């Protein structure tokens, strides 16, 4: 925390520092005696009418009264992971997007509008009704990837986004990230200010491939270029359509892994997309009755060895913050969080 030559805490940030990463100390909340001061680190996303808003790594926004500040300074961008592959947010965002390719896309400046829509039966219809609704297979393949300037004002860009998805019978989603150098805290704040709802948040983790490949032999793992009926039976998304199959099979080099189980349903499955130096893991699922037996590690090990054979050296995966079991597994394999990403949904009734 910034301290003057006289030994006093100093506030060295101003409204001109909006958009920068800062560290501030403020007086604790009234009535709280355990801690006199509270420290907050994140991106200063606004400073209006005597109130600062700081967006933290996980995307949460902290409102701070200017009158409560006792110290503050600009600090370097969020430090890179000390171990594991070095990568920028933009590189990882593009690699992850190629791992879940849409069926159609359109450019809006440096934004990419992405869709993979399918017809699904409408619920609550009378027997024999044929009315259907449209849905997108995964938010990742049905959201805007805004990596730069859309070439128009933000309001105009969002209007274009809503028309584009509305014309396809889909809600508009926009994916943005927080917590690393080059992420989009200011955009996230502007979306929330306009009523867009942060619907889902998760983390993208990275790690080296070699430790994953060395984890287990995985001799019983079967690898395939296609998701067969057995793999799909274990996959958590039921009723997979042709659109979903096309998205699942998209990517530079896609592999599906299965460990045979009882009957026609595998005991465990996984998916990996090899893209240059990166291998992306997804859909690692295990029969609930067989969990905590190392099957997920075996699946990932077999996929990692194949990715190594194809020249990859680093890996990425996406995990929800409340999935304690998966987080423990991936941490044990040497993975760690790189950034948090969020899917914002258009406001209703506008």
Order of alpha helices (4+ residues) and beta strands (2+ residues): beta-beta-beta-beta-beta-alpha-beta-beta-beta-beta-beta-alpha-beta-alpha-beta-alpha-beta-alpha-alpha-beta-beta-beta-alpha-beta-alpha-beta
